[in-house]
Amino acid sequence: MYDICLFSGTTEGRELSEYLVATHLQALVCVATEYGEILSPKAENISTLTGRMDEAAMFALFQKERFSLVIDATHPHAQVVTDNIQNAAKRARLPYLRLLRDPALPQGDITYVSTLEQAAQHLQNSQGNILVTTGSKELSPYACIPEHQDRLFVRVLPTQEALSACAAQGIKAPNIIAMQGPFSEDMNRAMIRDHQIRYMVTKESGPAGGLSEKLAAAKAEGIQVVLIGRPSQVPGKSLEKVIRYIQKHFNIQQKPILHLISMGLGNPASLTLEARDALEKADCIIGARRLIEAAQMQKPSFASILPHEICAYLAEHPGYHSPAVLFSGDVGFYSGAKKLLPMLKDYEVKLYPGISSLQALCAKTQISWDDAFITSMHGRSMDIAQAVRQHPKVFTLVGGTNRAQSLCKQLSGAGLGAVELHIGERLSYPDERITTGLAEDLQHLSFDALSAVLILNHHVKRQGSPHLPDEAFLRQTGEKLIPMTKTEVRAVSIAKLMLPPDAIVYDIGSGTGSVSVELARSCPEGVVYAIEGNREACELTQENARLHFCHHIQVVEGWAPEACVDLPSPSHAFIGGSSGNMEAILRMLIDKNPSVRIVINLIALESIAETLRCLKAIGFEEMEVVQLQVSKARSAGTYHLMTANNPVMIFTCQRTHQEKEQTSHESEH
């Protein structure tokens, strides 16, 4: 039992079949040839019937299957077939719907005729080769053209039936172009030039039949087109309206389709064919104004890049059934699609990949990017120098206040002035520019507000462990020696923090900054806030940060917790000194982030007792306490004796899920 009988064999028919695949409807798709069957979509709810039928055969089929709807999506020039379908459906008392093809806008040197015979008669007195694109079944009228067997070049489907029809009319093999369309304008132009064509015969088959590309190619090559107009047609509907009719007829509550289209580099020439096709079929275009203008589509549009504005506009315009949202580059590469996607639960979303600036710049410079470290500084802050030190190739987007010249200055200031940069501006546009040079040489130049940069460090020294020996840090300030957490204690404490690369860490009581530096080396994509009340210690932390090129350490002078009020919420915290404010510091950390992971170093017994009291008072039911006793060998003549350092208590604490829920519940009451 079928719901729909679809007579197909055209582009519109295939598109409608693809739509039906996604529904619960059972459809029988009727095609005339085996080639049409090959192109027809395959699905459990789609069956295919192959072979030509007259009116009697169609009527018999309709009586046998008792369809709910008959749809005619045959070629606009197949008038006899349309008459048969319509008459058979009327006799079987079945609803009939004609799917109409949109007309193309003619352009160039065109002679209009009504029939194939008139086209052949018009060409009887012509000189030069003729390209025929009217199919293999209608070649006999061309026999009236002098020397037609040598002058005719026929473009037909690559089927045995088509080749046999050409042979029956005496068309020579070199004059047969057996190919399946659609054909681009460039391909049509190539055929015209290769075969020295002077005339092209085609039918008014609309955009889906490739007419626009044929006419544009003919106009560009300066040849005449003999255009056979469409026969008068029965009333019908466009593909979009046919789909709406089906949805209403069968009560299909289907989500509207939303296309997220990658515009590539912004130039329409860099669009993929799939993206271009989706863009042409869209009934509304949304995105940045420059992308809407670049799309060159005369359609309703809304200029915005803000996800909440886009969603609000879509909600206010439910009449759009196939809107498109445009994104520069690729939808999966630092794109606004990332924030928009979670907000589109009411839509069936389709994503179309595009050429990113990374791919384009590397192609222009002939450098592979599969081993590059990829990041972005457009609207984001990061320690790019750290990444460049660790990777031979770094790609980054720059823009806003972080322009390419600022990047060059940052690299030069970090001792990386000798690294090589390829800076791409206005990629794919006529004024495209790619500048290559060393960071120290490029830092005084000006670049576009938004650029793509590939950084090559030919002398990269990959960082192994983030930990450094004690001798790597400055401790002396004047005559004073600032206390410092020792190597082994730093290593265990930082291991207990379990830092992700993008951690936001407080180092409370930073002292020399030794812990801050190793924290920064452990999370190169994050930020470390070194909080210290002693001015001399702050200056020492600054010096050690500069010494080890840790530019994502921000020194905050002041005592915790007051100094932390305006800082962003931490994901992790290390407490090396509390100055007697342990409970206030812990409560501040929990208020900023109930899930914060905390590691505390303690030596004095009184501090240990006070910390235990504070942790229990705040509600930490579970914690880990490790006593670390480090002894180091020293020489005593020919012997080596072990000298013990003070034992250190290392507390690690983080609220469990139950503890967080309990705290939240208590705060509500």
C-alpha positions in Angstrom: 0.0 0.0 0.0 1.5 3.3 -1.1 0.7 6.9 -0.1 2.2 8.6 -3.1 2.9 7.8 -6.7 5.7 10.0 -8.0 6.5 10.2 -11.7 10.1 11.4 -11.7 13.3 11.3 -13.9 14.1 15.0 -13.3 16.2 17.0 -10.8 13.0 18.1 -9.1 11.7 14.6 -8.9 14.9 13.4 -7.3 14.9 16.3 -4.8 11.3 15.5 -3.9 12.2 11.8 -3.5 15.0 12.8 -1.1 12.5 14.7 0.9 10.1 11.7 1.1 12.9 9.5 2.4 12.9 11.5 5.6 9.1 11.0 6.1 7.0 8.1 7.2 5.2 8.0 3.8 5.4 5.0 1.4 6.1 6.2 -2.1 6.4 4.5 -5.5 8.8 6.4 -7.8 8.1 5.8 -11.5 11.0 6.4 -13.9 11.3 5.7 -17.7 14.8 4.3 -17.8 17.3 2.2 -15.9 19.5 5.2 -15.6 16.7 7.1 -13.9 16.4 4.1 -11.5 20.1 4.4 -10.6 19.7 8.1 -9.7 16.6 7.6 -7.7 17.2 7.6 -3.8 17.2 4.3 -2.1 15.3 3.8 1.2 12.9 1.4 3.0 9.9 3.6 2.3 10.8 4.3 -1.4 10.2 1.8 -4.2 11.0 2.2 -7.8 9.1 1.1 -10.9 11.1 1.3 -14.2 9.7 1.5 -17.7 7.6 3.7 -19.9 3.8 3.5 -19.5 0.9 4.8 -21.6 -2.4 6.0 -20.1 -3.9 2.5 -19.9 -0.9 1.2 -18.0 -1.0 4.1 -15.6 -4.7 3.7 -15.0 -4.2 0.0 -14.2 -1.4 0.9 -11.8 -3.6 3.4 -10.0 -6.5 1.0 -9.7 -4.2 -1.7 -8.3 -2.4 0.3 -5.7 -5.0 3.0 -4.8 -2.6 5.8 -4.0 -3.6 8.8 -1.9 -1.8 11.3 -4.2 -0.3 11.3 -7.7 2.6 13.7 -8.3 3.9 14.5 -11.8 7.5 15.7 -11.8 8.3 14.8 -15.4 10.2 17.0 -17.8 8.5 20.2 -18.8 8.7 19.2 -22.5 7.2 15.7 -21.9 3.7 16.9 -22.6 2.3 13.6 -23.8 3.5 11.9 -20.5 1.9 14.7 -18.5 -1.4 14.3 -20.4 -1.4 10.6 -19.8 -0.7 10.9 -16.0 -3.4 13.6 -15.6 -6.0 11.6 -17.6 -5.3 8.3 -15.8 -5.5 10.0 -12.3 -8.8 11.7 -13.3 -10.2 8.3 -14.4 -9.0 6.7 -11.1 -10.4 9.6 -9.1 -7.0 10.3 -7.5 -5.7 13.8 -6.5 -3.2 15.0 -9.1 -0.4 17.5 -8.5 2.0 18.9 -11.1 5.5 19.9 -9.9 6.5 22.8 -12.0 10.1 23.8 -12.8 11.0 27.4 -12.3 11.8 29.2 -15.6 15.2 30.6 -16.4 15.9 34.2 -17.4 17.1 34.1 -21.0 20.3 36.0 -21.9 22.5 36.4 -25.0 21.8 35.9 -28.8 18.6 33.7 -28.7 16.2 32.6 -31.4 12.9 31.4 -30.0 11.0 28.5 -31.6 8.0 26.4 -30.5 9.0 23.0 -31.7 12.0 20.8 -32.5 11.1 20.9 -36.2 11.1 24.7 -36.2 14.6 24.6 -34.7 15.9 22.3 -37.4 14.3 24.4 -40.1 15.9 27.5 -38.7 19.4 25.8 -39.0 18.9 24.6 -42.6 20.8 27.5 -44.1 23.4 27.9 -41.2 27.1 27.4 -41.4 29.3 25.8 -38.7 28.9 23.1 -36.1 25.8 22.6 -34.0 25.6 21.4 -30.3 22.3 19.6 -29.7 21.2 19.2 -26.1 17.6 18.1 -26.7 18.1 14.4 -26.0 18.6 11.2 -28.1 14.9 10.5 -28.8 14.4 13.5 -31.0 17.2 13.5 -33.5 15.3 12.7 -36.7 14.2 16.3 -37.4 17.8 17.4 -37.8 18.2 15.2 -40.9 17.1 18.2 -43.0 20.3 20.1 -42.1 23.0 19.8 -44.8 25.9 17.6 -43.7 24.2 17.1 -40.4 26.1 13.8 -39.7 29.4 15.8 -39.7 28.1 19.1 -38.2 25.9 17.8 -35.4 27.5 17.2 -32.0 24.9 15.6 -29.7 25.0 15.6 -25.9 23.1 12.6 -24.5 22.9 10.4 -21.4 25.6 7.7 -21.1 23.1 4.8 -21.7 23.0 2.1 -24.4 19.6 3.3 -25.4 20.9 6.8 -26.1 23.9 5.6 -28.0 21.8 3.3 -30.2 19.4 6.2 -31.0 22.4 8.3 -32.2 23.7 5.4 -34.3 20.3 5.0 -35.9 20.5 8.6 -37.1 24.0 8.2 -38.5 25.7 10.3 -35.8 29.4 9.5 -35.8 31.0 8.3 -32.5 33.4 11.3 -32.3 30.3 13.6 -32.5 28.6 11.9 -29.5 29.1 13.5 -26.0 27.7 10.9 -23.6 27.6 12.5 -20.2 25.3 13.0 -17.2 24.7 16.6 -16.1 24.3 19.1 -14.6 27.0 20.9 -16.5 28.7 24.1 -15.2 29.2 27.2 -17.3 32.9 26.4 -17.6 32.3 22.9 -18.8 29.7 24.1 -21.4 32.3 26.7 -22.6 35.0 24.0 -22.9 32.7 21.9 -25.1 31.8 24.8 -27.3 35.5 25.7 -27.9 36.7 22.1 -28.3 34.1 21.3 -31.0 34.1 24.8 -32.6 30.4 25.2 -32.0 28.5 28.0 -33.7 24.9 27.1 -32.7 23.4 25.5 -29.6 19.9 23.9 -29.6 18.3 23.5 -26.2 14.9 23.4 -24.5 13.6 25.9 -22.0 14.0 23.5 -19.1 14.6 26.0 -16.3 17.5 26.3 -13.8 17.2 22.7 -12.7 17.8 21.6 -16.3 21.1 23.6 -16.5 19.6 26.2 -18.9 21.2 29.2 -17.1 24.7 27.6 -17.4 24.1 26.9 -21.1 22.9 30.4 -21.9 25.8 32.0 -20.0 28.3 29.8 -21.8 26.8 30.6 -25.2 26.8 34.3 -24.4 30.5 34.2 -23.3 31.6 32.3 -26.4 29.5 34.4 -28.8 27.4 31.7 -30.3 23.7 31.7 -31.1 21.1 29.7 -29.1 18.0 28.2 -30.7 15.7 27.9 -27.7 12.6 25.6 -27.9 10.0 27.1 -25.6 7.9 25.1 -23.1 4.6 23.8 -24.2 1.6 25.2 -22.4 1.4 23.4 -19.0 -1.2 22.4 -16.7 -1.4 24.4 -13.4 1.1 23.2 -10.8 3.3 24.2 -7.8 6.9 24.8 -7.1 9.0 22.2 -5.2 8.6 24.1 -2.0 4.8 24.4 -2.3 4.5 20.7 -3.3 6.3 19.8 0.0 4.0 22.0 2.0 1.0 20.5 0.3 2.3 17.0 1.2 2.8 18.0 4.8 -0.7 19.4 5.0 -2.3 16.5 3.1 -0.7 13.8 5.3 -0.6 15.9 8.5 3.2 15.8 8.7 4.6 17.8 11.6 8.1 18.2 10.4 10.8 20.4 11.7 11.9 23.2 9.3 15.4 22.7 7.9 18.0 25.2 8.8 21.2 25.3 6.8 24.4 26.5 8.5 26.6 27.3 5.5 30.3 27.9 5.4 31.1 30.8 3.1 34.8 29.9 3.0 37.0 32.9 2.7 34.0 35.2 1.8 34.5 35.2 -1.9 31.6 33.2 -3.5 34.2 31.5 -5.8 35.4 29.5 -2.7 32.0 28.1 -1.9 31.6 24.3 -2.3 29.0 23.2 -4.9 26.9 21.6 -2.1 27.0 24.9 -0.1 26.1 26.9 -3.2 23.2 24.6 -4.0 21.8 25.0 -0.4 22.3 28.8 -0.6 20.3 28.9 -3.9 17.4 26.9 -2.4 17.3 28.9 0.9 14.2 31.1 1.3 16.0 33.5 3.8 19.6 34.4 4.4 21.0 35.4 7.8 24.5 36.4 8.8 27.1 39.2 8.9 26.2 41.9 6.4 29.4 41.4 4.4 28.6 37.7 3.9 25.0 38.4 2.9 26.4 40.9 0.3 29.0 38.3 -0.8 26.3 35.7 -1.4 24.8 37.9 -4.1 21.3 36.5 -3.6 18.2 38.6 -4.0 16.3 37.0 -1.1 14.9 38.1 2.3 17.8 38.6 4.7 18.6 39.5 8.3 22.0 40.9 9.3 23.2 39.6 12.6 26.0 37.4 14.1 24.5 37.1 17.6 22.9 33.7 18.3 20.1 35.0 20.5 19.2 37.6 17.8 19.2 34.9 15.1 17.0 32.6 17.1 14.6 35.4 17.9 14.3 36.3 14.2 13.6 32.7 13.2 10.9 32.4 15.9 9.3 35.6 14.6 9.3 34.4 11.0 7.9 30.8 11.0 7.0 31.1 7.3 10.6 30.4 6.3 10.9 26.6 5.8 14.5 26.5 4.6 16.5 29.5 6.0 20.3 29.7 5.8 22.8 31.1 8.3 26.1 32.1 6.8 29.5 31.8 8.5 32.9 32.8 7.3 35.6 30.1 6.9 34.4 26.7 8.1 31.5 26.1 10.5 33.7 23.9 12.7 36.7 26.2 12.8 36.4 29.0 15.5 32.9 29.7 14.1 29.8 31.3 15.6 28.0 28.0 14.8 29.5 26.5 18.0 27.3 28.8 20.2 24.3 28.7 17.8 23.9 25.0 17.4 22.7 24.2 21.0 19.9 26.7 20.5 18.5 25.0 17.4 16.5 22.1 18.9 13.4 23.1 17.0 15.1 22.7 13.6 16.6 20.0 11.5 20.1 21.4 11.1 22.4 20.7 8.2 26.0 21.9 8.2 28.0 22.6 5.1 31.8 22.7 5.5 34.0 25.3 3.8 37.5 26.4 3.2 39.0 27.8 6.4 41.7 30.5 6.5 44.1 27.9 7.9 43.6 25.7 4.7 43.8 28.7 2.4 47.0 30.3 3.9 48.8 26.9 4.0 47.9 26.2 0.4 49.1 29.7 -0.7 52.4 29.2 1.2 52.7 25.5 0.1 53.1 24.4 3.7 51.2 21.4 5.2 49.1 22.1 8.3 48.4 18.5 9.6 51.2 18.9 12.2 50.4 22.5 13.2 49.3 23.7 16.6 46.0 25.6 16.0 44.7 28.4 18.1 43.0 31.8 17.9 43.9 35.2 19.4 40.8 36.9 17.8 39.0 38.3 20.8 41.0 36.0 23.1 44.1 36.4 25.2 46.7 33.6 25.4 50.5 33.1 25.8 51.3 32.6 22.1 55.0 32.7 22.9 54.7 29.6 25.0 53.0 27.8 22.1 55.6 28.9 19.6 58.4 27.7 21.9 56.8 24.2 22.0 55.7 23.7 18.4 57.5 24.0 15.1 54.3 25.3 13.4 51.6 27.4 15.0 48.5 28.8 13.2 46.5 31.6 14.8 43.8 34.0 13.9 44.4 37.6 15.0 42.0 40.5 15.1 40.6 43.4 17.2 43.3 44.6 19.6 45.4 41.5 18.9 46.5 42.4 15.4 49.4 40.9 13.5 51.8 43.7 14.4 51.0 43.2 18.1 51.7 39.5 17.7 55.1 40.3 16.2 55.9 42.6 19.0 54.8 40.0 21.6 57.0 37.4 20.0 60.0 39.7 19.7 59.6 40.7 23.4 59.6 37.1 24.4 62.9 36.4 22.7 61.3 34.9 19.6 62.1 37.7 17.1 63.8 35.2 14.8 60.8 33.0 14.1 59.3 33.1 10.6 55.8 34.4 10.0 53.4 34.1 7.0 50.6 36.7 7.5 47.6 36.4 5.2 45.3 39.4 4.7 42.1 39.5 2.6 42.5 36.0 1.4 40.7 35.1 -1.9 39.9 38.8 -2.6 41.6 40.8 -5.4 43.6 42.8 -2.9 44.9 39.6 -1.1 48.3 40.0 0.5 50.6 37.4 2.1 53.6 38.9 3.9 56.6 36.7 4.9 59.4 37.6 7.3 60.8 37.4 10.8 58.8 38.7 13.8 61.4 41.3 14.6 61.3 42.7 11.1 57.5 42.7 10.8 56.6 44.3 14.2 56.8 47.8 12.7 54.4 47.1 9.8 50.7 47.5 9.6 48.3 44.7 8.8 44.6 44.2 8.2 42.3 44.1 11.3 41.6 40.4 10.7 44.5 38.3 9.5 45.6 34.6 9.5 49.1 33.9 10.7 51.3 30.8 10.3 54.4 30.9 12.6 57.4 28.6 11.9 59.9 28.0 14.6 62.8 26.3 12.9 64.7 26.0 16.2 61.9 24.7 18.5 62.9 23.2 21.8 60.0 21.1 23.0 59.2 21.5 26.7 59.4 18.2 28.6 58.5 18.4 32.2 57.0 21.7 33.4 59.1 21.4 36.6 62.4 23.3 37.0 65.3 23.0 39.5 65.4 25.5 42.4 68.5 27.1 40.9 66.4 28.2 37.9 64.6 30.9 40.1 65.8 34.2 41.5 65.3 34.5 45.2 67.4 37.4 46.3 65.9 40.9 46.6 68.4 43.3 48.2 69.8 41.5 51.1 66.7 39.4 51.7 66.2 35.8 50.6 62.5 35.2 49.8 61.2 31.8 51.0 60.5 29.4 48.2 58.6 26.1 47.9 61.2 23.4 47.0 61.4 21.4 43.8 59.9 18.1 45.1 57.1 19.8 47.0 56.2 21.9 43.9 56.1 18.7 41.8 53.8 16.8 44.2 51.5 19.8 44.8 51.1 20.6 41.1 50.4 16.9 40.4 47.7 16.9 43.0 46.0 19.9 41.3 45.5 17.8 38.1 45.5 20.9 35.9 43.9 21.0 32.4 45.7 23.1 29.8 43.2 26.0 30.1 43.0 26.1 33.9 42.4 29.4 35.8 44.7 29.1 38.9 45.2 31.3 41.9 48.7 31.0 43.5 48.0 32.6 46.9 51.2 33.7 48.7 53.3 33.4 45.6 56.6 34.4 47.2 59.3 34.0 44.6 56.8 32.9 42.0 58.4 29.4 41.6 55.0 27.7 41.9 53.4 30.3 39.6 55.9 29.6 36.9 55.5 25.8 37.0 51.7 26.3 37.2 51.9 28.4 34.0 54.1 25.8 32.3 51.5 23.2 33.2 48.6 25.1 31.7 49.8 27.0 28.6 46.3 27.9 27.5 45.2 29.2 30.9 46.0 32.1 33.3 47.8 32.1 36.6 47.1 34.8 39.2 50.0 35.2 41.5 48.6 36.9 44.7 51.2 38.3 47.1 51.0 41.1 49.7 54.8 41.7 49.9 55.9 44.2 47.2 59.4 42.8 47.0 58.1 39.3 46.5 55.7 40.6 43.8 58.6 42.1 41.9 60.5 38.8 42.2 57.6 36.9 40.8 57.5 39.3 37.9 61.2 38.8 37.2 60.9 35.0 37.4 57.9 35.1 35.1 59.8 37.1 32.5 62.9 34.9 32.9 60.9 31.8 32.0 58.7 33.6 29.4 55.5 32.9 31.3 53.5 35.9 30.0 50.2 34.4 31.2 51.1 35.0 34.8 49.3 38.1 36.2 50.8 39.3 39.5 48.2 40.8 41.9 49.7 42.8 44.8 47.7 42.5 47.9 46.6 40.1 50.6 44.0 37.4 50.0 41.0 37.2 50.2 40.5 41.0 49.6 42.9 41.1 46.6 40.9 38.4 44.8 37.5 40.2 44.8 37.7 41.4 41.2 39.5 38.3 39.8 37.7 35.7 37.6 36.5 32.5 39.2 39.3 30.0 39.6 39.2 26.4 38.5 42.1 25.6 40.8 43.9 27.2 43.7 47.3 26.7 45.4 47.7 28.2 48.9 51.4 28.5 49.9 50.7 31.2 52.5 47.6 32.5 54.1 48.9 35.2 56.5 46.4 33.9 59.1 43.3 34.3 56.8 42.9 30.6 55.9 39.1 30.4 56.6 38.3 33.6 54.8 40.4 32.5 51.8 38.7 29.1 51.6 35.3 30.6 51.8 36.2 33.1 49.1 37.3 30.3 46.8 34.2 28.3 47.4 31.9 31.3 46.8 33.7 32.0 43.5 33.5 28.3 42.4 32.0 25.6 44.5 33.9 23.0 42.4 37.3 24.6 42.8 40.1 22.2 43.4 42.5 23.3 46.2 46.0 22.3 47.3 47.5 23.7 50.5 51.1 23.5 51.7 51.6 23.7 55.5 54.7 23.3 57.8 53.8 24.6 61.3 51.7 22.4 63.5 49.5 25.3 64.5 48.7 26.0 60.8 47.9 22.4 60.2 45.4 22.3 63.1 43.8 25.6 62.0 43.4 24.4 58.4 41.8 21.2 59.6 39.3 23.2 61.6 38.6 25.6 58.7 38.0 22.7 56.2 35.5 21.0 58.6 33.8 24.3 59.4 33.3 25.0 55.7 32.0 21.5 55.0 34.8 19.6 53.4 34.0 16.1 54.5 36.6 14.4 52.3 40.2 15.5 51.8 43.6 14.0 51.2 46.5 14.8 53.4 50.1 13.8 52.4 53.2 14.4 54.5 56.2 14.8 52.3 59.6 14.5 53.9 62.5 15.2 51.6 66.1 14.5 52.5 69.1 15.4 50.3 72.6 14.1 50.3 75.5 16.4 51.2 79.2 15.7 51.1 81.2 15.2 54.3 84.7 14.4 53.3 84.6 11.1 51.4 81.1 10.4 52.7 77.6 11.5 51.8 75.2 12.3 54.6 71.4 12.9 54.3 70.1 16.2 55.4 66.4 16.5 56.1 64.2 19.4 55.1 61.2 20.3 57.1 58.3 17.9 56.5 55.4 19.5 54.5 51.8 18.7 54.8 50.0 18.8 51.5 46.2 19.1 51.7 44.1 18.4 48.6 40.4 19.1 48.8 37.5 19.5 46.4 33.8 19.3 47.2 31.9 16.1 46.2 28.7 16.4 44.2 26.7 15.7 47.4 28.5 18.4 49.3 27.8 20.9 46.6 24.1 20.0 46.6 23.9 20.2 50.4 25.6 23.6 50.5 23.2 24.9 47.8 20.2 23.6 49.7 21.4 25.2 53.0 21.9 28.5 51.2 18.3 28.4 49.9 17.0 28.2 53.5 
